[in-house]
Amino acid sequence: MYSQTSTQASAAFDGIYRKVPTEQVDRLKKFRLTHPYKQISVGKTKWEYITCGQGEQTLLLLPGALSVGESTFPFITAFENECRIIAPSYALSLTMTGLCRGLAHISGNRGSESSSRTRRFIRRARGATFCSPVSRESP
C-alpha cells in the first residue's frame, strides 16, 4: 500500500484546496486538528469515524455519496455543543447489509457515550438511503 510523507500530503492538500478561500481552508485545517478520526473493525471491515460533542441526543451525521465523516464538519461544529456527534466515513463494503451493520455498530456501540441517548440522523444524498435500514439494525 502506498503511503505519503507529511510533505507529500501537505502538497496534495494545498493543490486540492488552492482555489478555496484561505479562511475556509484554515477552518478545515483547525477542524482536522481538533477532531481526529477513531477506528473500529466490524467483522473484517475497518471503519473510521469522528465522535465528539455533549448532550442528551446523539446525531449520526451521514455524509453524501460514499464520502468521509469530515465532509459534514459544518454540521459537526454547529451541533457539537448541544449533542453527541458520530460522523462515519463509509467503509468499502460490497453490500447494503454490510454498510448498515457497520453504521449500526458505530452508532449503537459507543457504550455509555450514546447507547442510552436518543439518536437522530442528519443525512445528505446517499446517506438518506441508510437511515431506515440502520434504524432496523440498531433500534
C-alpha positions in Angstrom: 0.0 0.0 0.0 1.3 3.5 -0.9 1.9 5.8 2.0 2.5 9.6 1.7 5.0 11.5 3.7 3.7 14.5 5.6 5.4 16.8 2.9 3.6 14.9 0.1 0.3 15.0 2.0 0.7 18.8 2.6 1.5 19.4 -1.0 -1.5 17.3 -2.1 -3.8 19.2 0.3 -2.5 22.6 -0.9 -3.1 21.5 -4.5 -6.6 20.3 -3.9 -7.6 23.5 -2.0 -5.6 26.1 -3.9 -8.8 27.8 -5.3 -10.7 27.7 -2.0 -10.7 30.9 0.1 -8.0 30.9 2.8 -10.5 31.3 5.6 -12.3 28.1 4.6 -9.1 26.1 4.3 -8.0 27.3 7.7 -11.3 26.2 9.2 -10.8 22.7 7.7 -7.2 22.5 9.0 -8.3 23.6 12.5 -11.2 21.1 12.4 -8.8 18.2 11.4 -6.5 19.1 14.3 -9.3 19.1 16.9 -11.5 16.2 15.6 -9.3 13.2 14.9 -10.7 10.0 13.4 -11.2 6.9 15.5 -11.1 3.4 14.0 -13.1 0.3 14.7 -13.4 -3.1 13.0 -16.9 -4.5 12.3 -16.3 -8.1 11.2 -13.4 -7.8 8.7 -14.3 -4.3 7.7 -12.4 -1.3 9.1 -14.4 1.9 9.7 -13.2 5.4 10.6 -15.5 7.9 12.3 -15.4 11.2 14.2 -17.1 11.4 17.6 -17.4 14.5 19.7 -19.8 16.7 21.5 -22.1 16.6 24.5 -25.8 16.4 25.4 -28.6 14.0 25.7 -29.2 13.4 22.0 -26.8 11.7 19.6 -26.7 12.8 16.0 -25.5 10.3 13.4 -24.3 12.5 10.6 -24.3 10.5 7.3 -22.3 12.2 4.5 -23.5 12.3 0.9 -22.2 10.0 -1.8 -19.8 7.4 -0.4 -18.0 10.2 1.4 -16.0 10.8 4.6 -17.1 11.9 8.0 -15.3 15.2 7.9 -17.3 16.3 4.9 -20.0 17.1 7.5 -17.7 19.3 9.5 -20.0 22.4 9.2 -22.8 20.3 10.9 -20.4 18.9 13.4 -19.2 22.3 14.6 -22.7 23.7 14.6 -24.2 20.9 16.8 -21.3 19.6 19.0 -22.0 21.9 21.9 -25.6 20.6 22.1 -25.4 17.0 21.0 -23.1 14.0 20.8 -21.9 13.6 17.3 -21.0 10.5 15.3 -19.8 11.1 11.8 -18.6 8.0 10.0 -16.7 7.6 6.8 -18.2 4.9 4.6 -16.2 1.7 4.6 -15.7 -0.2 1.4 -18.4 -2.8 1.8 -19.9 -4.7 -1.0 -23.4 -4.9 0.4 -26.1 -2.7 1.9 -26.2 -5.1 4.8 -22.5 -4.6 5.5 -22.9 -0.8 5.4 -25.9 -0.9 7.6 -24.4 -3.2 10.1 -21.3 -1.1 10.3 -23.2 2.1 10.8 -25.4 0.5 13.4 -22.4 -0.9 15.3 -20.7 2.5 15.3 -23.8 4.4 16.4 -25.1 1.8 18.9 -21.9 0.5 20.4 -20.4 3.6 21.9 -21.1 2.3 25.4 -22.2 5.0 27.8 -21.5 7.7 25.2 -24.6 7.1 23.2 -26.4 3.8 23.7 -28.9 5.2 26.3 -29.4 8.5 24.4 -31.9 9.5 21.8 -30.3 9.0 18.3 -31.2 11.3 15.4 -30.0 11.3 11.8 -28.8 14.1 9.6 -28.1 12.8 6.2 -27.2 14.1 2.8 -27.8 12.5 -0.5 -26.7 8.8 -0.3 -26.7 9.0 3.5 -30.5 9.1 3.4 -30.5 5.6 1.8 -29.1 4.2 5.0 -31.4 5.7 7.7 -34.2 3.2 7.8 -32.0 0.1 7.5 -29.7 1.4 10.2 -32.6 2.0 12.5 -33.8 -1.5 12.0 -30.3 -2.9 12.6 -29.9 -1.0 15.8 -33.2 0.5 17.1 
